[in-house]
Amino acid sequence: MTVQLCVLLWARPGAGEALAAYEDKVLALLGDHDGRLLQRARTVGAEDGPDEIQLIEFASQAGYEGFTADPRRTSSAAEREAAIARADLHRVELVDQRPHPAPSAATP
């Protein structure tokens, strides 16, 4: 069964670059666990919202558990703690992945 996650991340004050560097490092491990990054975004101008939002998919629960237990990831706990103030993880189901048509131009 596929596992789809929405991850919301808040950086510690002044640690936005450290958060991005840490995430670059651990997200590179996804493929080793039948996972893939579907989308990664950073917020713009939101003072109280998360700094980064990720949509991640694993082919199975075992893949997800393997990722979370990967020693390359767990050995970076101090780096994660220094960069990330808060992380919210939500299991999600992606819907309507079809592109929406562009609005038609108004005719005079």
N, CA and C atoms as an extended XYZ file, in Angstrom:
324
Properties=species:S:1:pos:R:3:atomname:S:1:resname:S:1:resid:I:1 pbc="F F F"
N         0.831       -1.181        0.000 N   MET     1
C         0.000        0.000        0.000 CA  MET     1
C         0.879        1.249        0.000 C   MET     1
N         0.579        2.172       -0.875 N   THR     2
C         1.335        3.414       -0.993 CA  THR     2
C         1.143        4.282        0.238 C   THR     2
N         2.219        4.929        0.662 N   VAL     3
C         2.174        5.866        1.783 CA  VAL     3
C         2.496        7.247        1.225 C   VAL     3
N         1.562        8.177        1.349 N   GLN     4
C         1.757        9.545        0.881 CA  GLN     4
C         1.728       10.462        2.084 C   GLN     4
N         2.698       11.366        2.132 N   LEU     5
C         2.861       12.244        3.288 CA  LEU     5
C         2.969       13.696        2.874 C   LEU     5
N         2.420       14.558        3.709 N   CYS     6
C         2.654       15.995        3.615 CA  CYS     6
C         3.477       16.365        4.841 C   CYS     6
N         4.633       16.954        4.618 N   VAL     7
C         5.543       17.318        5.699 CA  VAL     7
C         5.633       18.845        5.749 C   VAL     7
N         5.380       19.407        6.915 N   LEU     8
C         5.470       20.852        7.131 CA  LEU     8
C         6.635       21.101        8.081 C   LEU     8
N         7.546       21.964        7.688 N   LEU     9
C         8.767       22.204        8.469 CA  LEU     9
C         8.944       23.678        8.799 C   LEU     9
N         9.274       23.950       10.051 N   TRP    10
C         9.585       25.294       10.519 CA  TRP    10
C        11.050       25.323       10.929 C   TRP    10
N        11.792       26.283       10.418 N   ALA    11
C        13.204       26.424       10.773 CA  ALA    11
C        13.348       27.136       12.116 C   ALA    11
N        14.411       26.829       12.799 N   ARG    12
C        14.770       27.619       13.984 CA  ARG    12
C        15.133       29.023       13.499 C   ARG    12
N        15.007       30.047       14.344 N   PRO    13
C        15.344       31.409       13.912 CA  PRO    13
C        16.746       31.474       13.315 C   PRO    13
N        16.823       32.016       12.119 N   GLY    14
C        18.104       32.175       11.433 CA  GLY    14
C        18.662       30.900       10.824 C   GLY    14
N        17.895       29.802       10.854 N   ALA    15
C        18.422       28.521       10.376 CA  ALA    15
C        17.737       28.036        9.090 C   ALA    15
N        17.211       28.956        8.319 N   GLY    16
C        16.547       28.562        7.072 CA  GLY    16
C        17.467       27.821        6.115 C   GLY    16
N        18.681       28.299        5.971 N   GLU    17
C        19.636       27.630        5.077 CA  GLU    17
C        20.037       26.270        5.634 C   GLU    17
N        20.173       26.153        6.945 N   ALA    18
C        20.513       24.875        7.567 CA  ALA    18
C        19.383       23.869        7.375 C   ALA    18
N        18.136       24.320        7.476 N   LEU    19
C        16.997       23.439        7.228 CA  LEU    19
C        17.051       22.920        5.796 C   LEU    19
N        17.256       23.812        4.835 N   ALA    20
C        17.306       23.401        3.428 CA  ALA    20
C        18.450       22.421        3.179 C   ALA    20
N        19.603       22.667        3.773 N   ALA    21
C        20.750       21.775        3.586 CA  ALA    21
C        20.484       20.398        4.186 C   ALA    21
N        19.897       20.367        5.363 N   TYR    22
C        19.568       19.093        5.998 CA  TYR    22
C        18.562       18.325        5.144 C   TYR    22
N        17.532       19.003        4.690 N   GLU    23
C        16.516       18.343        3.874 CA  GLU    23
C        17.089       17.861        2.545 C   GLU    23
N        17.963       18.635        1.926 N   ASP    24
C        18.630       18.178        0.701 CA  ASP    24
C        19.307       16.832        0.954 C   ASP    24
N        19.975       16.744        2.082 N   LYS    25
C        20.739       15.547        2.450 CA  LYS    25
C        19.832       14.338        2.679 C   LYS    25
N        18.786       14.486        3.483 N   VAL    26
C        17.948       13.326        3.798 CA  VAL    26
C        16.981       12.968        2.668 C   VAL    26
N        16.517       13.950        1.923 N   LEU    27
C        15.620       13.636        0.815 CA  LEU    27
C        16.339       12.840       -0.274 C   LEU    27
N        17.653       12.980       -0.352 N   ALA    28
C        18.436       12.201       -1.314 CA  ALA    28
C        18.389       10.702       -1.003 C   ALA    28
N        17.972       10.328        0.200 N   LEU    29
C        17.895        8.923        0.603 CA  LEU    29
C        16.576        8.258        0.200 C   LEU    29
N        15.596        9.032       -0.212 N   LEU    30
C        14.270        8.487       -0.495 CA  LEU    30
C        14.302        7.318       -1.482 C   LEU    30
N        15.049        7.461       -2.553 N   GLY    31
C        15.091        6.428       -3.584 CA  GLY    31
C        15.592        5.092       -3.072 C   GLY    31
N        16.418        5.104       -2.056 N   ASP    32
C        16.926        3.858       -1.471 CA  ASP    32
C        15.847        3.098       -0.714 C   ASP    32
N        14.696        3.730       -0.514 N   HIS    33
C        13.605        3.130        0.255 CA  HIS    33
C        12.288        3.145       -0.538 C   HIS    33
N        12.396        3.090       -1.852 N   ASP    34
C        11.220        3.123       -2.728 CA  ASP    34
C        10.346        4.336       -2.453 C   ASP    34
N        11.003        5.461       -2.170 N   GLY    35
C        10.290        6.708       -1.940 CA  GLY    35
C        10.654        7.719       -3.011 C   GLY    35
N         9.826        8.729       -3.115 N   ARG    36
C        10.135        9.816       -4.052 CA  ARG    36
C         9.504       11.104       -3.561 C   ARG    36
N        10.181       12.180       -3.864 N   LEU    37
C         9.696       13.510       -3.536 CA  LEU    37
C         8.779       13.949       -4.667 C   LEU    37
N         7.512       14.198       -4.346 N   LEU    38
C         6.556       14.632       -5.361 CA  LEU    38
C         6.615       16.137       -5.571 C   LEU    38
N         6.778       16.865       -4.477 N   GLN    39
C         6.831       18.331       -4.556 CA  GLN    39
C         7.501       18.869       -3.316 C   GLN    39
N         8.257       19.925       -3.500 N   ARG    40
C         8.914       20.618       -2.391 CA  ARG    40
C         8.731       22.106       -2.642 C   ARG    40
N         8.273       22.828       -1.630 N   ALA    41
C         8.025       24.258       -1.787 CA  ALA    41
C         8.452       24.997       -0.536 C   ALA    41
N         8.826       26.244       -0.713 N   ARG    42
C         9.148       27.118        0.420 CA  ARG    42
C         8.129       28.247        0.427 C   ARG    42
N         7.685       28.605        1.614 N   THR    43
C         6.692       29.670        1.716 CA  THR    43
C         7.339       31.024        1.481 C   THR    43
N         6.506       31.954        1.041 N   VAL    44
C         6.960       33.311        0.755 CA  VAL    44
C         6.112       34.269        1.571 C   VAL    44
N         6.743       35.002        2.462 N   GLY    45
C         6.055       36.044        3.203 CA  GLY    45
C         5.113       35.578        4.294 C   GLY    45
N         5.093       34.318        4.615 N   ALA    46
C         4.204       33.829        5.677 CA  ALA    46
C         4.967       33.827        6.993 C   ALA    46
N         4.571       34.692        7.901 N   GLU    47
C         5.297       34.814        9.165 CA  GLU    47
C         5.049       33.652       10.109 C   GLU    47
N         3.861       33.078       10.104 N   ASP    48
C         3.568       32.013       11.054 CA  ASP    48
C         3.425       30.637       10.404 C   ASP    48
N         3.524       30.576        9.092 N   GLY    49
C         3.394       29.299        8.392 CA  GLY    49
C         4.702       28.541        8.363 C   GLY    49
N         4.677       27.328        7.851 N   PRO    50
C         5.904       26.546        7.762 CA  PRO    50
C         6.868       27.181        6.754 C   PRO    50
N         8.142       26.915        6.942 N   ASP    51
C         9.154       27.414        6.004 CA  ASP    51
C         9.246       26.539        4.764 C   ASP    51
N         8.965       25.246        4.930 N   GLU    52
C         9.042       24.321        3.802 CA  GLU    52
C         7.900       23.322        3.886 C   GLU    52
N         7.400       22.957        2.715 N   ILE    53
C         6.318       21.979        2.590 CA  ILE    53
C         6.779       20.929        1.588 C   ILE    53
N         6.583       19.658        1.943 N   GLN    54
C         6.986       18.566        1.062 CA  GLN    54
C         5.839       17.583        0.908 C   GLN    54
N         5.691       17.047       -0.293 N   LEU    55
C         4.812       15.912       -0.548 CA  LEU    55
C         5.724       14.758       -0.933 C   LEU    55
N         5.625       13.675       -0.177 N   ILE    56
C         6.507       12.524       -0.350 CA  ILE    56
C         5.647       11.276       -0.504 C   ILE    56
N         6.124       10.342       -1.327 N   GLU    57
C         5.404        9.093       -1.531 CA  GLU    57
C         6.365        7.916       -1.389 C   GLU    57
N         5.918        6.898       -0.672 N   PHE    58
C         6.642        5.641       -0.548 CA  PHE    58
C         5.784        4.542       -1.154 C   PHE    58
N         6.421        3.569       -1.773 N   ALA    59
C         5.685        2.461       -2.385 CA  ALA    59
C         5.009        1.590       -1.336 C   ALA    59
N         5.530        1.620       -0.094 N   SER    60
C         4.969        0.764        0.952 CA  SER    60
C         5.279        1.335        2.334 C   SER    60
N         4.580        0.823        3.327 N   GLN    61
C         4.856        1.190        4.718 CA  GLN    61
C         6.267        0.774        5.098 C   GLN    61
N         6.713       -0.376        4.595 N   ALA    62
C         8.066       -0.857        4.887 CA  ALA    62
C         9.113        0.118        4.352 C   ALA    62
N         8.869        0.690        3.186 N   GLY    63
C         9.791        1.682        2.636 CA  GLY    63
C         9.876        2.910        3.525 C   GLY    63
N         8.724        3.381        3.983 N   TYR    64
C         8.690        4.531        4.886 CA  TYR    64
C         9.442        4.228        6.179 C   TYR    64
N         9.179        3.070        6.759 N   GLU    65
C         9.850        2.703        8.007 CA  GLU    65
C        11.355        2.544        7.805 C   GLU    65
N        11.752        2.011        6.651 N   GLY    66
C        13.176        1.902        6.345 CA  GLY    66
C        13.837        3.266        6.244 C   GLY    66
N        13.136        4.221        5.644 N   PHE    67
C        13.658        5.583        5.536 CA  PHE    67
C        13.839        6.214        6.914 C   PHE    67
N        12.813        6.090        7.758 N   THR    68
C        12.904        6.724        9.073 CA  THR    68
C        13.976        6.090        9.945 C   THR    68
N        14.285        4.823        9.714 N   ALA    69
C        15.293        4.126       10.514 CA  ALA    69
C        16.680        4.132        9.865 C   ALA    69
N        16.800        4.688        8.670 N   ASP    70
C        18.081        4.673        7.952 CA  ASP    70
C        19.162        5.333        8.808 C   ASP    70
N        20.269        4.628        9.079 N   PRO    71
C        21.330        5.184        9.927 CA  PRO    71
C        21.943        6.474        9.367 C   PRO    71
N        21.922        6.635        8.056 N   ARG    72
C        22.438        7.884        7.465 CA  ARG    72
C        21.547        9.056        7.855 C   ARG    72
N        20.280        8.789        8.074 N   ARG    73
C        19.333        9.826        8.504 CA  ARG    73
C        19.392       10.008       10.015 C   ARG    73
N        19.335        8.922       10.758 N   THR    74
C        19.301        9.019       12.214 CA  THR    74
C        20.604        9.558       12.794 C   THR    74
N        21.707        9.343       12.095 N   SER    75
C        22.986        9.866       12.602 CA  SER    75
C        23.081       11.385       12.463 C   SER    75
N        22.141       11.983       11.749 N   SER    76
C        22.114       13.438       11.552 CA  SER    76
C        21.148       14.121       12.520 C   SER    76
N        20.799       13.451       13.601 N   ALA    77
C        19.810       13.998       14.538 CA  ALA    77
C        20.225       15.353       15.099 C   ALA    77
N        21.489       15.535       15.415 N   ALA    78
C        21.949       16.818       15.968 CA  ALA    78
C        21.815       17.929       14.929 C   ALA    78
N        22.118       17.623       13.693 N   GLU    79
C        21.977       18.599       12.604 CA  GLU    79
C        20.509       18.974       12.421 C   GLU    79
N        19.648       17.973       12.487 N   ARG    80
C        18.212       18.211       12.371 CA  ARG    80
C        17.722       19.079       13.530 C   ARG    80
N        18.119       18.749       14.728 N   GLU    81
C        17.703       19.493       15.927 CA  GLU    81
C        18.148       20.950       15.855 C   GLU    81
N        19.336       21.199       15.318 N   ALA    82
C        19.849       22.561       15.220 CA  ALA    82
C        19.099       23.387       14.171 C   ALA    82
N        18.547       22.735       13.162 N   ALA    83
C        17.923       23.445       12.053 CA  ALA    83
C        16.404       23.540       12.141 C   ALA    83
N        15.765       22.509       12.676 N   ILE    84
C        14.310       22.407       12.597 CA  ILE    84
C        13.668       22.607       13.968 C   ILE    84
N        12.831       23.636       14.058 N   ALA    85
C        12.125       23.923       15.304 CA  ALA    85
C        10.884       23.050       15.445 C   ALA    85
N        10.223       22.784       14.316 N   ARG    86
C         8.958       22.045       14.353 CA  ARG    86
C         8.778       21.315       13.032 C   ARG    86
N         8.260       20.108       13.125 N   ALA    87
C         7.940       19.327       11.933 CA  ALA    87
C         6.589       18.655       12.159 C   ALA    87
N         5.661       18.900       11.261 N   ASP    88
C         4.352       18.246       11.299 CA  ASP    88
C         4.281       17.302       10.108 C   ASP    88
N         3.871       16.087       10.369 N   LEU    89
C         3.777       15.058        9.344 CA  LEU    89
C         2.331       14.591        9.267 C   LEU    89
N         1.783       14.605        8.067 N   HIS    90
C         0.392       14.196        7.866 CA  HIS    90
C         0.329       13.165        6.750 C   HIS    90
N        -0.310       12.044        7.029 N   ARG    91
C        -0.566       11.079        5.970 CA  ARG    91
C        -1.705       11.647        5.134 C   ARG    91
N        -1.544       11.664        3.829 N   VAL    92
C        -2.529       12.280        2.943 CA  VAL    92
C        -2.870       11.342        1.796 C   VAL    92
N        -3.919       11.691        1.098 N   GLU    93
C        -4.286       11.027       -0.143 CA  GLU    93
C        -4.350       12.117       -1.196 C   GLU    93
N        -3.527       12.001       -2.213 N   LEU    94
C        -3.507       13.015       -3.256 CA  LEU    94
C        -4.758       12.891       -4.115 C   LEU    94
N        -5.302       14.020       -4.491 N   VAL    95
C        -6.521       14.051       -5.291 CA  VAL    95
C        -6.331       14.970       -6.485 C   VAL    95
N        -7.115       14.717       -7.519 N   ASP    96
C        -7.167       15.560       -8.713 CA  ASP    96
C        -5.789       16.026       -9.169 C   ASP    96
N        -5.005       15.100       -9.675 N   GLN    97
C        -3.673       15.430      -10.147 CA  GLN    97
C        -3.667       15.854      -11.612 C   GLN    97
N        -4.839       15.979      -12.206 N   ARG    98
C        -4.931       16.427      -13.595 CA  ARG    98
C        -4.695       17.930      -13.679 C   ARG    98
N        -4.009       18.367      -14.725 N   PRO    99
C        -3.833       19.814      -14.863 CA  PRO    99
C        -5.169       20.504      -15.153 C   PRO    99
N        -5.321       21.653      -14.595 N   HIS   100
C        -6.527       22.454      -14.827 CA  HIS   100
C        -6.331       23.253      -16.112 C   HIS   100
N        -7.361       23.372      -16.923 N   PRO   101
C        -7.207       24.165      -18.158 CA  PRO   101
C        -6.997       25.640      -17.840 C   PRO   101
N        -6.247       26.285      -18.683 N   ALA   102
C        -6.017       27.720      -18.523 CA  ALA   102
C        -7.328       28.450      -18.797 C   ALA   102
N        -7.572       29.537      -18.069 N   PRO   103
C        -8.804       30.308      -18.344 CA  PRO   103
C        -8.761       30.854      -19.765 C   PRO   103
N        -9.900       30.852      -20.416 N   SER   104
C        -9.954       31.386      -21.783 CA  SER   104
C        -9.916       32.893      -21.741 C   SER   104
N        -9.336       33.467      -22.761 N   ALA   105
C        -9.235       34.919      -22.849 CA  ALA   105
C       -10.622       35.498      -23.112 C   ALA   105
N       -10.911       36.605      -22.485 N   ALA   106
C       -12.199       37.265      -22.686 CA  ALA   106
C       -12.235       37.883      -24.066 C   ALA   106
N       -13.344       37.719      -24.726 N   THR   107
C       -13.482       38.330      -26.057 CA  THR   107
C       -14.287       39.619      -25.938 C   THR   107
N       -13.828       40.661      -26.624 N   PRO   108
C       -14.535       41.952      -26.532 CA  PRO   108
C       -15.857       41.957      -27.230 C   PRO   108
